[in-house]
């Protein structure tokens, strides 16, 4: 204590800077600032050592409160003290609930917490989410890893999540992952919640292909609806971090063990969606629930989408079922994903070059002489 008073005296008399005081007294600058703040608030009394004894001993928690804590933990065995305390504060706002550390001690004492192996995870990739500043700016869609139900059949869970609010828009157990099978569930989601500005996916089918610009029938349909398809880098699932975190929770709670068949598994998924959206608080939302943050899009969906229109500066062609379009008497292959769709070609300054577009999406440059397309 005497050393701290002497240090403050040196600082008051301008005998040394903070950096010099740090060297003289062998403490960090942060510690010096903390001591100075205590001196300003309470004078020399502020330098007395504070008791480090817990303010709330677990044995002092009333039995009825312990009962409620344990009951909530049993109902949500994978929720931590923070989420459980938040829920109980909402349910019983007049009660004085113990701290998170005390609740953790209570759970350990009751055998409700198991020690976990420390996981060294990859640093989260935040760049894709910079402009996720409102609901429906960006959704993420993905298939969580397939697993077998107890009858031996494979289940492929298709999930769609709003990146801003973490609201789980869809969790559907699928038997197949093809365009024909998934489109109806995207249509149902669009009817219920409207259209987002963009949908972020990985590079696998049915979201992408190895063709021109990675276009698939599904991503081409998104473009036609005015939705921008975004794709993460190959081998970097952390770029879709929000959905990856939700998938871990889904795996923990829904597939260990799996249900007897796909119908029973879907009922379990429906319960998970309800709890995830309306019961489970999220730390990234300041302990709010996604259902209190998300609002539906004001961009409505109609199944009768009009053909894409192009300005008078474009030459318009219809892509055949073979993925080709006719140009100066020749058939030029572009993509079967655009079968039956209209593309626009705009002549560039170099008169033998034409920019090809599908709606707002630039597909590439066509050479008029060689009839080849480069991205």
GILINMO-V854943 format. One line per field, one symbol per residue. ss: DSSP state (@ for helix, = for strand, . for the rest). psi: psi as a letter, one per 40 degrees, with the letter a starting at -180 (. if undefined). burial: # if it has 16 or more other C-alpha atoms within 10 Angstrom, else .. Layout:
BEGIN
ss = ???
psi = ???
burial = ???
END
This chain:
BEGIN
ss = .@@@@@@@@@@@.....@@@@@@@@...@@@@@@@@@@@@@@@@@@@..........@@@..@@@@@@@@@@@@@.....@@@@@@@@@@@........@@@@@@@@@@.................@@@........======...==.....=========.....=======....@@@@@@@@@@@@@@@....====..........@@@..@@@@@@@@...====.....@@@@@@@@@@@@@@@@@@.......@@@@@@@@@@@@@@@@@..==@@@..==@@@@.....................====.....====..====..@@@...======.....======..=======.....==.
psi = ddddddddddddefeiidddddddefiidddddddddddddeaddeeihiheiheghdeehidddddddddddddgeeiidddddddddddgeeigiiiddddddddddefehihihhhgiihihedeedegeiiedhihiihihiihieeeiihhhhihihddeehhdhhhhidifiddddddddddddddeahidihhiaeiiediieaheehiddddddddeehhhhhiihegdeefdddddddddddddeegiiidaddddddddddddddddedhihdeffeiiddediiiiehihheghiihiiieeihhihhideeiihhfeihhhdhedeheihihhhhidheehhhhihbehhdahhhddefihi.
burial = ...##.##..#......#..##.........#..##.##....#.##..........#..#....#..##.##.......########........####.######.....#...............#.....##########...##....#####################..#....##.###.##..###########.#####..#.##################.....########.##..#..###..##.##..##.##..##..##.####.....####..#..#...#......#.#...#.#####..###......################.....#######.#.#####...#.#..
END
